[in-house]
């Protein structure tokens, strides 16, 4: 297996052998000729048709399986990225995960409360897609409806330039700062993400076990 071929294989999380994933990926790319055209079509489907929801799936491994996220129609950043990665692989486009820590200056009070007052989000996830001989970042996290409701600038993807979360919102206020890049992964590093989140919570002086127990039992 060469360096690119491993980004075409199926895994438990990137279940590109799922009938649901295969059907949707082929439906969205029918009649399209180039990898760039196909990747763009897949990106916008995932961005806008799978809603961003950080409240009801963060701690569940099974919720991060690509077909499960596609079926329920919402998910976290890395769960949405898993769907995009899986569908790209279905149509023969190498794709992988990328992760970075970000600081989000425009979090809702509800989200801040959930994060123990911290505006740093560890292991924010996105897709990296291999198009025309190079890796291109594609971040489908925030759907268009969410952006319009909150005054965010939508992330646009042209298959050529890296598509990251915009630094400013529509009013010109600072929104997202990228802090630390964690690298690229052929599969979702679930335990690494969980451990990083636990370490971050502990660094805030919060008991991790109590935090997780409270998070799981609160209404979403």
Secondary structure, DSSP 8 states (H G I E B T S, - for coil): --TTGGGG---SSS-TT-HHHHHHHHHHHTT--SHHHHHHHHHHHHHHHSEE-SSSSTT-GGGGSHHHHHHHTEE-HHHHHHHHHHHHHHTT--EEEEEEEEEES---HHHHHHTTT--EEEEEEEEEEEETTEEEEE---S-HHHHHHHT-------SSS-B---SB-TTS-B-EEEEEEEEEESS--HHHHHHHHHHHHHHTT--HHHHHHHHHHS--
